[in-house]
Structures are given as structure tokens and as C-alpha cells.
């Protein structure tokens, strides 16, 4: 057993990590993944401050905690950058190539290179949108999973420790939806697909068209779950090594950039923050699934209301938004007044020689993350112009 003086000289980032926020089974598996010395993406630095290492040409040098941290972060962000590049390429290049090939062989679907819209038959449009959406999420998700070699029981938090936090996260997401939707109450993609199906046959409601119903179910449920599998899965768990706040910020910025749409970036950022915090507080990734699903349902409801030709459309929309805001705010207040959230440590902290701000700056400047972020911004500008 170490004496007090000896323990002060030993740095072991794995054992010093705050594991009190999750259940013991998850903590043990997370610890096991981090202790694998052959895993280049696990930050398992340990050193005795009183010891030095001899390096040819340099002599005895101190084993640097900061250098080791930077090295691990660089490796993780290299994977993140490539995964984001895969998303962007699948959505903007591979998807267009698929449509172009289908158009050549006579299938009724067309698209301009700089346009996000597809033209043609409703079945063809829905089918290709579903295929491209799945490709752009699961190609990078599988790549990340394979590279990080993270067990599924570490990649996804699965124990609902505090169900009240699920309700709290949903209510918070609805508050954010209402506030951020005041200048623009719907996403452009939701509006485009709804308007397309509404215009295909004026005598049939969009809900009478099977293709639209299928796409709506896919977009609201399957895409919501799939997106959270990517953002709240292996990436989030790997970033937790450097503190939960760091993981929350990085994954939220990542999700925001990949929208490649300026009007959606702010909303998606805050929804992603709520998804992450809700998952950490409740203990289950199911909370993140629920938050994003509710977010998509809210957007869809606003689109349907605003598409109405009724003279009372604005009144109905405003009443809906006001009602959702009041109910959600009341729910959050009640949950917090119960006191069940008190005396619980939600976020695993991480202390280092560098601050959180410095760590974020270093991370976001890592190649190819920076390059892909610029590409996402350029893609957003192109959408504004075209």
C-alpha cells in the first residue's frame, strides 16, 4: 500500500478518473478498455514524478503528461475528422453519383450537383433519400467502431439509473425547439420533402401517400436513433477520457457542423448538448434517442401547421409553440423542485495541466478535423447561395 507521500508522486489517469457518474458494470468495462496498453486511442498515462526517462540524444527527460494527452487526442480527432469527411462525401458526392447513375440507366430521379433537392418519382426519391441517409451515418459509425475497438457495453450506456432525467431532457429539448424556432420554425429539409408530396397530387393528402408516411417514420425514428448511435456512441465514450464537458462540446460541434446548414446549426448544437447531458444524467443512451426523436416530431408538427391554408394558421402555430413552452418549462421546474436531482454527481471531471479551453483549441485545430469543418461551412454557404 502506498504512503501518502508516495501516492502524491504517482499519476495514473485511468485510476484517477471520476467513475461515480455511471453504474459499476459500465465503469469496470470502461476501465478495462482504457487500460489496454495496445489501444492507441485510450489515454492510460501513468508516471512517477520522481522518475525520469532516458532518451538517446536528449538524456534524462520527464515523461510529459501533456504530451501524452495531446498525442491521444490527436489520434482520436484524426478518426473523427475522417469520419466526418465520410459523412460529407456520402451526402454531397457519393449520393449525387448514385443519383446520376440511376438517371443514366433510366430510373426517374434527378438532381443538380449544388442542390440538395431531388426530382422525379416519389418512390424513387424516398428510396434514394433513405439509402443516402443510412450510408452517410453508418459508414462513419462503423469506421469509428472498428478503429476504436470499443465494446458495445462501453460504447453505449444502457442502464436507466434516473428515469426522471429522461422526462427532464425531453422537456428541455422542447424548450430549446420553441426558442430557436421563432425565427425559422422548421428545417429546410423537412419543408422541402413535405412540399414535394403536397404538390404531387392536389387531391390527395400527404398522409394518404404511402411514400411520405414511410419517409416520415424513417426520418423521425430511424434517423434519430441512427444519428445518436454515431454522436453518442464510441466517439462520445472515447472523448469522456478527458472529461464529460469536453465530450459534450466536441460531439455537439460535430453534429452542428454536419448539418451543413446555417439555420439548423444552432438548434442542432443545443439539442445535441441536451442529448448528451440527458444521457449522462439518466445513465442510458435511450434518453438521447428520445430527445432527438421529439426534436424531429416538433419540426414536423410546425411544418404541417405552417403548410395549412387556414386564416388562423399563425394563431394555431403560436398557440402550439406557447403551449409546448409553458408545459415543458413547468415540467422542468417540477422535476427540479422535487430535489431528486440534488446530491448527484452527473459529470465526470478531468483535471490536467492544460485547461478545457486550451484542450478544445488544440483539438479543433487537429488535421483533418479543421479541414472538414471548413468544408462543412463552405457547403452551408453554397446552400445559402443556391
C-alpha positions as CSV (number, residue, x, y, z in Angstrom):
1,X,0.0,0.0,0.0
2,X,1.3,3.4,-0.9
3,X,2.1,6.0,1.7
4,X,0.6,9.5,1.4
5,X,3.8,10.9,0.1
6,X,4.3,8.2,-2.4
7,X,0.7,8.5,-3.7
8,X,1.3,12.2,-4.4
9,X,4.1,11.4,-6.8
10,X,2.2,8.8,-8.8
11,X,0.0,10.0,-11.7
12,X,-2.4,7.4,-13.1
13,X,-5.1,9.0,-15.3
14,X,-7.2,5.8,-15.5
15,X,-7.5,5.2,-11.8
16,X,-7.9,8.9,-11.0
17,X,-10.9,9.3,-13.4
18,X,-14.2,10.0,-11.8
19,X,-16.2,6.8,-12.3
20,X,-19.0,7.7,-9.8
21,X,-21.4,9.0,-12.5
22,X,-22.3,5.7,-14.1
23,X,-23.1,2.2,-12.8
24,X,-20.3,-0.2,-11.7
25,X,-20.6,-2.6,-14.6
26,X,-20.1,0.2,-17.2
27,X,-17.3,1.6,-15.1
28,X,-15.4,-1.7,-15.0
29,X,-15.7,-2.2,-18.7
30,X,-14.7,1.4,-19.5
31,X,-11.7,1.0,-17.2
32,X,-10.7,-2.3,-18.9
33,X,-10.9,-0.6,-22.3
34,X,-8.7,2.3,-21.1
35,X,-6.1,0.0,-19.5
36,X,-5.3,-1.7,-22.8
37,X,-1.7,-0.6,-23.5
38,X,-2.0,-1.7,-27.1
39,X,-5.0,0.7,-27.7
40,X,-3.6,3.9,-29.2
41,X,-7.0,5.7,-28.6
42,X,-7.1,5.0,-24.8
43,X,-5.5,7.6,-22.6
44,X,-3.8,5.4,-20.0
45,X,-0.9,7.6,-19.0
46,X,0.9,6.8,-15.7
47,X,4.2,8.0,-14.3
48,X,6.1,8.5,-11.1
49,X,7.0,12.2,-10.8
50,X,10.3,11.3,-9.2
51,X,11.5,9.3,-12.1
52,X,12.9,10.4,-15.5
53,X,13.3,8.6,-18.8
54,X,16.5,8.3,-20.7
55,X,16.2,9.1,-24.5
56,X,19.1,8.9,-26.8
57,X,20.4,12.3,-27.8
58,X,18.4,14.0,-25.1
59,X,19.5,12.4,-21.9
60,X,17.1,12.1,-19.0
61,X,13.7,13.8,-19.6
62,X,10.5,14.0,-17.7
63,X,7.6,11.9,-19.1
64,X,5.2,14.6,-20.1
65,X,1.5,14.2,-19.1
66,X,0.5,17.0,-21.5
67,X,2.4,15.4,-24.5
68,X,0.8,12.1,-23.9
69,X,-2.6,13.7,-23.7
70,X,-2.1,15.6,-26.9
71,X,-0.9,12.5,-28.7
72,X,-4.1,10.6,-27.7
73,X,-6.4,13.5,-28.6
74,X,-4.7,13.9,-31.9
75,X,-5.3,10.2,-32.7
76,X,-8.9,10.4,-31.8
77,X,-9.6,13.6,-33.7
78,X,-7.9,12.1,-36.7
79,X,-10.5,9.4,-36.6
80,X,-13.3,11.9,-36.0
81,X,-12.1,14.1,-38.9
82,X,-12.1,11.1,-41.3
83,X,-15.5,10.0,-40.1
84,X,-16.9,13.5,-40.7
85,X,-15.3,13.5,-44.2
86,X,-17.0,10.2,-44.9
87,X,-20.4,11.8,-43.9
88,X,-19.8,14.8,-46.1
89,X,-18.6,12.8,-49.1
90,X,-21.5,10.3,-48.9
91,X,-24.1,13.1,-48.7
92,X,-22.6,15.5,-51.2
93,X,-20.6,13.4,-53.7
94,X,-21.4,9.7,-53.5
95,X,-25.1,10.4,-53.2
96,X,-25.0,12.6,-56.3
97,X,-23.1,9.9,-58.2
98,X,-25.7,7.3,-57.2
99,X,-28.5,9.6,-58.5
100,X,-26.6,10.4,-61.7
101,X,-26.0,6.6,-62.4
102,X,-29.7,5.8,-61.7
103,X,-30.7,8.7,-64.0
104,X,-28.5,7.4,-66.8
105,X,-29.9,3.9,-66.7
106,X,-33.5,5.3,-66.9
107,X,-34.7,5.5,-63.3
108,X,-36.9,8.5,-62.8
109,X,-34.7,10.5,-60.4
110,X,-32.6,13.6,-61.0
111,X,-30.6,16.2,-59.0
112,X,-28.3,19.1,-59.7
113,X,-24.8,18.9,-58.1
114,X,-25.1,22.0,-56.0
115,X,-28.7,21.3,-55.0
116,X,-30.0,19.4,-52.0
117,X,-33.3,18.6,-53.8
118,X,-34.2,15.5,-55.8
119,X,-36.7,15.4,-58.7
120,X,-38.6,12.5,-60.1
121,X,-41.0,9.8,-58.9
122,X,-42.0,9.8,-55.3
123,X,-41.0,6.2,-54.8
124,X,-37.5,6.8,-56.3
125,X,-37.0,9.9,-54.3
126,X,-37.9,8.4,-50.9
127,X,-35.8,5.3,-51.7
128,X,-32.7,7.2,-52.6
129,X,-33.1,9.6,-49.6
130,X,-33.3,6.6,-47.2
131,X,-30.3,4.9,-48.8
132,X,-28.1,8.0,-48.8
133,X,-29.1,8.9,-45.2
134,X,-28.2,5.4,-44.0
135,X,-24.9,5.4,-45.8
136,X,-23.8,8.8,-44.5
137,X,-24.4,7.7,-40.9
138,X,-23.4,4.1,-40.8
139,X,-20.3,4.2,-42.9
140,X,-18.6,6.6,-40.5
141,X,-20.2,4.9,-37.4
142,X,-18.8,1.5,-38.4
143,X,-15.4,3.0,-39.2
144,X,-15.2,4.6,-35.8
145,X,-16.4,1.5,-34.1
146,X,-13.8,-0.6,-35.9
147,X,-10.9,1.8,-35.2
148,X,-11.6,2.5,-31.6
149,X,-12.3,-1.2,-30.8
150,X,-14.7,-0.3,-28.1
151,X,-17.0,-3.0,-26.7
152,X,-20.7,-2.3,-27.2
153,X,-21.3,-2.2,-23.4
154,X,-18.8,0.7,-23.2
155,X,-19.9,2.3,-26.5
156,X,-23.5,2.7,-25.3
157,X,-24.7,3.5,-21.8
158,X,-27.7,1.1,-21.3
159,X,-28.8,1.4,-17.7
160,X,-31.6,3.9,-16.9
161,X,-30.5,5.0,-13.5
162,X,-32.7,8.0,-13.2
163,X,-35.9,7.9,-15.3
164,X,-36.9,11.4,-14.2
165,X,-33.9,12.8,-16.2
166,X,-35.4,11.3,-19.4
167,X,-38.5,13.4,-18.9
168,X,-36.4,16.4,-17.9
169,X,-34.3,16.1,-21.1
170,X,-37.3,15.8,-23.3
171,X,-38.9,18.9,-21.7
172,X,-35.6,20.8,-22.1
173,X,-35.4,19.9,-25.8
174,X,-38.9,21.2,-26.4
175,X,-38.0,24.5,-24.7
176,X,-34.9,24.8,-27.0
177,X,-37.0,23.9,-30.0
178,X,-39.5,26.6,-29.2
179,X,-36.9,29.3,-28.6
180,X,-34.7,28.5,-31.6
181,X,-37.7,28.1,-34.0
182,X,-39.0,31.6,-33.5
183,X,-37.0,33.0,-36.5
184,X,-37.4,29.8,-38.5
185,X,-39.9,27.3,-37.2
186,X,-38.8,24.3,-39.4
187,X,-35.8,22.8,-41.0
188,X,-35.4,23.4,-44.7
189,X,-35.2,19.6,-45.5
190,X,-38.5,18.9,-43.6
191,X,-40.2,21.7,-45.6
192,X,-38.8,20.5,-48.9
193,X,-40.0,16.9,-48.6
194,X,-43.4,18.0,-47.3
195,X,-44.0,20.5,-50.1
196,X,-42.9,17.9,-52.7
197,X,-45.5,15.4,-51.6
198,X,-48.2,18.0,-51.2
199,X,-47.7,19.2,-54.8
200,X,-47.6,15.7,-56.4
201,X,-51.3,15.3,-56.2
202,X,-53.6,18.1,-55.1
203,X,-56.5,15.8,-54.4
204,X,-54.6,13.5,-52.0
205,X,-53.3,14.5,-48.6
206,X,-49.6,13.9,-47.9
207,X,-50.7,11.4,-45.3
208,X,-52.6,9.5,-48.0
209,X,-49.3,8.8,-49.8
210,X,-47.5,5.7,-48.5
211,X,-44.1,7.0,-49.6
212,X,-44.4,10.1,-47.4
213,X,-45.6,8.1,-44.4
214,X,-42.7,5.7,-44.8
215,X,-40.2,8.5,-45.1
216,X,-41.6,10.4,-42.1
217,X,-41.4,7.3,-39.9
218,X,-37.8,6.7,-41.2
219,X,-36.7,10.3,-40.6
220,X,-38.4,10.8,-37.2
221,X,-37.5,7.4,-35.6
222,X,-34.8,5.5,-37.5
223,X,-32.7,8.6,-38.4
224,X,-32.9,10.0,-34.9
225,X,-31.7,6.7,-33.4
226,X,-29.0,6.3,-36.1
227,X,-27.6,9.8,-35.6
228,X,-27.4,9.3,-31.8
229,X,-25.7,6.0,-32.3
230,X,-22.9,7.9,-34.1
231,X,-22.7,11.0,-31.9
232,X,-23.4,9.4,-28.5
233,X,-21.7,6.1,-29.2
234,X,-18.0,5.3,-29.5
235,X,-17.0,9.0,-30.2
236,X,-18.5,10.3,-27.0
237,X,-17.2,7.4,-24.9
238,X,-13.6,7.9,-26.2
239,X,-13.8,11.6,-25.5
240,X,-15.1,11.1,-22.0
241,X,-11.5,10.2,-21.0
242,X,-10.8,14.0,-21.0
243,X,-14.0,14.9,-19.1
244,X,-17.7,14.8,-19.8
245,X,-17.9,18.6,-20.6
246,X,-15.2,18.1,-23.3
247,X,-17.1,15.2,-24.8
248,X,-20.4,17.1,-24.8
249,X,-18.9,20.2,-26.5
250,X,-17.0,18.2,-29.2
251,X,-19.9,15.9,-30.2
252,X,-22.3,18.9,-30.3
253,X,-20.0,20.9,-32.5
254,X,-19.5,17.8,-34.7
255,X,-23.3,17.3,-35.0
256,X,-23.8,21.0,-35.7
257,X,-21.2,21.2,-38.5
258,X,-22.5,18.1,-40.2
259,X,-25.9,19.7,-40.8
260,X,-24.1,21.8,-43.4
261,X,-27.0,24.3,-43.0
262,X,-26.6,27.6,-41.1
263,X,-30.3,27.9,-40.0
264,X,-30.1,24.4,-38.4
265,X,-26.7,24.6,-36.7
266,X,-27.6,26.5,-33.6
267,X,-30.7,24.3,-32.9
268,X,-28.8,21.1,-33.5
269,X,-26.0,22.2,-31.3
270,X,-28.2,22.7,-28.3
271,X,-30.3,19.6,-29.0
272,X,-27.0,17.7,-29.0
273,X,-26.0,19.2,-25.7
274,X,-29.3,18.2,-24.1
275,X,-29.0,14.7,-25.6
276,X,-25.5,14.3,-24.1
277,X,-26.4,15.7,-20.7
278,X,-29.6,13.7,-20.6
279,X,-27.8,10.5,-21.4
280,X,-25.2,11.2,-18.7
281,X,-27.8,12.1,-16.1
282,X,-30.2,9.3,-16.8
283,X,-27.5,6.7,-17.5
284,X,-28.9,5.5,-20.8
285,X,-28.4,6.3,-24.4
286,X,-32.2,5.8,-24.8
287,X,-32.6,9.3,-23.5
288,X,-30.6,10.7,-26.4
289,X,-32.8,8.7,-28.8
290,X,-35.9,10.2,-27.2
291,X,-34.6,13.7,-27.3
292,X,-33.7,13.7,-31.0
293,X,-37.0,11.9,-31.9
294,X,-39.0,14.5,-30.1
295,X,-37.0,17.2,-31.8
296,X,-37.8,15.8,-35.2
297,X,-41.5,15.4,-34.3
298,X,-41.6,19.0,-33.2
299,X,-40.2,20.2,-36.5
300,X,-42.6,18.0,-38.5
301,X,-45.6,19.4,-36.5
302,X,-44.6,23.0,-37.2
303,X,-44.2,22.2,-40.9
304,X,-47.7,20.7,-41.0
305,X,-49.2,23.7,-39.2
306,X,-47.5,26.3,-41.4
307,X,-48.5,24.4,-44.5
308,X,-52.1,25.0,-43.7
309,X,-54.1,27.4,-45.9
310,X,-56.3,28.4,-42.9
311,X,-56.6,32.0,-42.0
312,X,-55.8,31.0,-38.4
313,X,-52.6,29.3,-39.3
314,X,-50.4,31.8,-37.5
315,X,-52.6,31.7,-34.4
316,X,-52.5,27.9,-34.3
317,X,-48.8,27.9,-34.7
318,X,-48.2,30.5,-32.0
319,X,-50.6,28.7,-29.6
320,X,-48.9,25.4,-30.2
321,X,-45.4,26.8,-29.6
322,X,-46.6,28.8,-26.5
323,X,-48.4,25.7,-25.1
324,X,-45.3,23.5,-25.6
325,X,-43.1,26.1,-24.0
326,X,-45.3,26.5,-20.9
327,X,-45.8,22.8,-20.3
328,X,-42.1,22.0,-20.8
329,X,-41.0,24.8,-18.5
330,X,-43.4,23.7,-15.9
331,X,-42.2,20.1,-16.2
332,X,-38.6,21.1,-15.7
333,X,-39.4,23.2,-12.7
334,X,-41.4,20.4,-11.1
335,X,-38.6,17.9,-11.6
336,X,-36.0,20.2,-10.1
337,X,-38.3,21.2,-7.2
338,X,-38.6,17.5,-6.2
339,X,-35.0,17.6,-5.2
340,X,-34.3,14.2,-6.7
341,X,-31.5,15.7,-8.8
342,X,-29.7,17.0,-5.8
343,X,-26.6,15.5,-4.3
344,X,-25.9,13.5,-7.5
345,X,-22.7,13.9,-9.5
346,X,-23.7,13.9,-13.2
347,X,-20.5,14.8,-14.9
348,X,-17.1,13.1,-14.7
349,X,-14.5,15.7,-14.3
350,X,-10.9,15.7,-15.6
351,X,-8.1,17.8,-14.4
352,X,-4.9,18.4,-16.3
353,X,-2.0,20.7,-16.8
354,X,-3.9,22.3,-19.7
355,X,-7.4,24.0,-19.3
356,X,-10.6,22.9,-21.0
357,X,-10.3,25.9,-23.4
358,X,-6.8,25.0,-24.4
359,X,-7.7,21.4,-24.9
360,X,-10.6,22.4,-27.2
361,X,-8.5,24.8,-29.2
362,X,-5.8,22.1,-29.7
363,X,-8.4,19.5,-30.6
364,X,-10.3,21.7,-33.2
365,X,-7.0,22.6,-34.8
366,X,-6.1,19.0,-35.4
367,X,-6.0,17.8,-39.0
368,X,-8.2,16.7,-40.7
369,X,-10.9,17.9,-38.3
370,X,-10.2,21.6,-39.2
371,X,-10.2,20.9,-42.9
372,X,-13.6,19.1,-42.8
373,X,-15.1,21.8,-40.6
374,X,-14.2,24.3,-43.3
375,X,-15.7,22.1,-45.9
376,X,-19.0,21.9,-43.9
377,X,-19.0,25.7,-43.7
378,X,-18.4,26.1,-47.4
379,X,-21.2,23.6,-48.1
380,X,-23.5,25.7,-45.9
381,X,-22.6,28.8,-47.9
382,X,-23.3,27.0,-51.1
383,X,-26.8,26.1,-49.9
384,X,-27.5,29.7,-49.0
385,X,-26.4,30.8,-52.5
386,X,-28.2,28.1,-54.4
